[in-house]
Amino acid sequence: KARYLVALPGHLAPVAGGEIGSIEKLDSPHPEMVLQWPAGRLRLRGTVVRPRAKYLTLLPKGEQLLCEDELTSLLLFSDASFEPTSGGAVSLD
């Protein structure tokens, strides 16, 4: 089972838990992340990177450092466009 590290072009600070969007086209070289907002959707376009080395997520627990997960691929999102609920898309470049 593939595990991904997701890199976003900014700071994401949701105010509450729960679903914030979805990832589309994950089986292609250029997946898209769609984040829902009251005024529309933010569509992030990215690239799948499969490095030779694997990445580990580490969890500090007391005086130990535990390996929590092994990540095999990176999802790098760099291009963004906003799709307002009232009309056409707006590029954020």
C-alpha positions, -999 to +999 in steps of 0.1 A: +000+000+000+014+034-010+019+061+016+023+097+005+039+128+021+019+158+009+036+192+004+014+223+000+024+257-013+015+276+018+003+272+054-030+253+060-046+259+094-081+244+096-102+257+125-119+224+131-114+187+124-131+169+095-129+167+058-115+197+040-114+184+005-103+155-017-075+142-039-083+135-075-063+117-103-040+100-078-033+073-103-018+098-127+016+116-127-003+149-119-028+145-091-051+174-080-062+184-045-096+202-043-102+222-011-138+233-005-145+269+007-178+287+012-171+309-019-158+281-041-131+255-046-093+258-045-078+234-070-041+225-065-023+207-093+008+187-084+033+161-093+041+126-078+077+122-068+091+088-060+125+093-044+150+065-040+151+069-003+121+064+019+108+089+044+099+080+079+075+098+103+088+098+138+068+100+170+086+111+203+073+090+232+090+098+265+127+092+260+121+070+229+116+080+192+093+056+175+090+050+137+053+056+130+051+053+092+072+048+061+064+070+031+072+059-004+061+089-025+057+127-023+028+147-036+041+182-044+014+207-051+026+240-068-001+253-092-034+267-078-066+281-092-098+292-075-131+282-089-158+305-075-193+290-070-207+318-092-185+314-123-152+309-140-118+299-126-093+325-113-056+317-115-035+323-084-001+326-102 
